[in-house]
Each structure stands twice: as structure tokens, then as C-alpha cells.
Amino acid sequence: MLCSHCHTPIKITAIKAQRGKGLDAQIQCPHCDAWLGRSKVMTRLKLLGFYLGAAALFLAWWHAPVRGLALLGAGLCFALLILSNLMDQLKVIEAPEPVDTSAERQKYR
């Protein structure tokens, strides 16, 4: 995973703080202490694409008269799944307080 605030890689084993459950789960970056979460809309679209695509494939397998239409629907649902999976990235929910480094910067001017 990559933190969307400090752009450093996060190992799963390094995550110490988590809040929320299910689709509302958030994690805290161990490097910059920003709270990161996923978009609920993209996660729901991903689940919808998977389950509707699986149902359409099941329908195409067992009900021959609608096989062509069901396969088309399954293809569109799996395309929705792939696109929403690509767009579902971690986003910053709560950024940490900025640290005032003006005194430190004055030394080098």
C-alpha cells in the first residue's frame, strides 16, 4: 500500500491503529499519522459488479434462451468491477496537524 498523504510505502504488519469496521474501516499511516480510508461508492460498485457478474454467468450457464444477453451483462458487470477496482485508492480522511518548522528553516537562510 502507498500512503496518499506522505507517499511512502506502508507494510501491512506496520499498521498499529485502525478504526471502524466493514466498508467504514480506516487505518493510520505509521509514518505521518494520517488516517486513510477507501471510498464507499467505489467499494460498493466493486461489490455490485462482482455479484451481478457472477449472477449473470450463472444465469447464462443454466438458462440457454437468454445466454447471449446474460453474457453481455456479465461482461459489462466485470468491466465495472475492473474499473472500480482501479479507481478505488486510499484517500486521506484526516490529515495530521502540520508541524511548524519556521525556526529550523531560519537557521539555513
RODO-2510 file (C-alpha; in nm, 4 decimals, decimal comma):
residues 109
     n   res          X          Y          Z
     1     m     0,0000     0,0000     0,0000
     2     l     0,1051     0,3563    -0,0586
     3     c     0,0089     0,6409     0,1744
     4     s    -0,1754     0,9116    -0,0186
     5     h    -0,0530     1,1806     0,2230
     6     c     0,3228     1,1198     0,2596
     7     h     0,3629     0,8876    -0,0435
     8     t     0,5639     0,6261     0,1451
     9     p     0,5005     0,2520     0,1201
    10     i     0,3099     0,1019     0,4135
    11     k     0,3608    -0,2576     0,5169
    12     i     0,0504    -0,4308     0,6451
    13     t     0,2399    -0,5512     0,9521
    14     a     0,3415    -0,1916     1,0381
    15     i    -0,0186    -0,0713     1,0804
    16     k    -0,0890    -0,0231     1,4506
    17     a    -0,4086     0,1827     1,4617
    18     q    -0,7399     0,1055     1,2940
    19     r    -1,0884     0,2423     1,3467
    20     g    -1,4255     0,1474     1,2077
    21     k    -1,5422    -0,1805     1,0618
    22     g    -1,6550    -0,3087     0,7258
    23     l    -1,6733    -0,0511     0,4487
    24     d    -1,6036     0,2283     0,7001
    25     a    -1,2659     0,0884     0,8099
    26     q    -0,9804     0,3365     0,8323
    27     i    -0,6121     0,2867     0,9052
    28     q    -0,3479     0,5220     1,0381
    29     c    -0,0232     0,5641     0,8462
    30     p     0,2691     0,4705     1,0738
    31     h     0,4929     0,7328     0,9074
    32     c     0,2845     1,0512     0,9052
    33     d    -0,0124     0,9594     1,1352
    34     a    -0,2722     1,0451     0,8693
    35     w    -0,5978     0,8472     0,8752
    36     l    -0,6603     0,6748     0,5416
    37     g    -0,9770     0,5099     0,4103
    38     r    -1,1425     0,3878     0,0943
    39     s    -1,4286     0,5436    -0,0972
    40     k    -1,7606     0,3830    -0,0045
    41     v    -1,9041     0,4426    -0,3522
    42     m    -1,6152     0,2672    -0,5304
    43     t    -1,6234    -0,0234    -0,2868
    44     r    -1,9970    -0,0683    -0,3389
    45     l    -1,9582    -0,0506    -0,7175
    46     k    -1,6873    -0,3147    -0,6957
    47     l    -1,9113    -0,5472    -0,4940
    48     l    -2,2089    -0,4791    -0,7213
    49     g    -2,0049    -0,5553    -1,0331
    50     f    -1,8773    -0,8818    -0,8880
    51     y    -2,2094    -1,0179    -0,7631
    52     l    -2,4150    -0,9100    -1,0660
    53     g    -2,1491    -1,0519    -1,2998
    54     a    -2,1466    -1,3833    -1,1133
    55     a    -2,5286    -1,3960    -1,1201
    56     a    -2,5312    -1,3211    -1,4940
    57     l    -2,2791    -1,6003    -1,5598
    58     f    -2,4880    -1,8389    -1,3523
    59     l    -2,7979    -1,7378    -1,5499
    60     a    -2,6119    -1,7856    -1,8813
    61     w    -2,4996    -2,1325    -1,7745
    62     w    -2,8423    -2,2602    -1,6683
    63     h    -3,0885    -2,0720    -1,8909
    64     a    -2,9969    -2,1132    -2,2584
    65     p    -3,2550    -1,8785    -2,4204
    66     v    -3,1001    -1,5695    -2,2582
    67     r    -2,7370    -1,6816    -2,2845
    68     g    -2,6252    -1,4052    -2,5230
    69     l    -2,7836    -1,1257    -2,3230
    70     a    -2,6592    -1,2697    -1,9935
    71     l    -2,3020    -1,2955    -2,1228
    72     l    -2,3174    -0,9357    -2,2413
    73     g    -2,4419    -0,8281    -1,8985
    74     a    -2,1707    -1,0323    -1,7272
    75     g    -1,9054    -0,8668    -1,9439
    76     l    -2,0334    -0,5208    -1,8572
    77     c    -2,0507    -0,6060    -1,4867
    78     f    -1,6955    -0,7378    -1,4836
    79     a    -1,5795    -0,4260    -1,6714
    80     l    -1,7435    -0,2216    -1,3941
    81     l    -1,5614    -0,4382    -1,1411
    82     i    -1,2223    -0,3819    -1,3037
    83     l    -1,2686    -0,0067    -1,3473
    84     s    -1,3920     0,0479    -0,9923
    85     n    -1,1041    -0,1632    -0,8619
    86     l    -0,8550     0,0597    -1,0455
    87     m    -1,0188     0,3765    -0,9146
    88     d    -1,0531     0,2589    -0,5534
    89     q    -0,7407     0,4008    -0,3878
    90     l    -0,6723     0,5060    -0,0316
    91     k    -0,7692     0,8662     0,0371
    92     v    -0,6832     1,0935     0,3278
    93     i    -0,9700     1,1092     0,5764
    94     e    -0,7975     1,3103     0,8473
    95     a    -0,4596     1,4755     0,7890
    96     p    -0,2171     1,5244     1,0776
    97     e    -0,1536     1,8697     1,2220
    98     p     0,1247     2,0491     1,0312
    99     v     0,4457     2,0946     1,2269
   100     d     0,5816     2,4495     1,2467
   101     t     0,9419     2,4358     1,1254
   102     s     0,9946     2,8085     1,0683
   103     a     1,2641     2,8322     1,3387
   104     e     1,4501     2,5388     1,1850
   105     r     1,4315     2,6930     0,8389
   106     q     1,5615     3,0301     0,9648
   107     k     1,8939     2,8678     1,0556
   108     y     1,9651     2,7877     0,6919
   109     r     1,8784     3,1267     0,5406
***
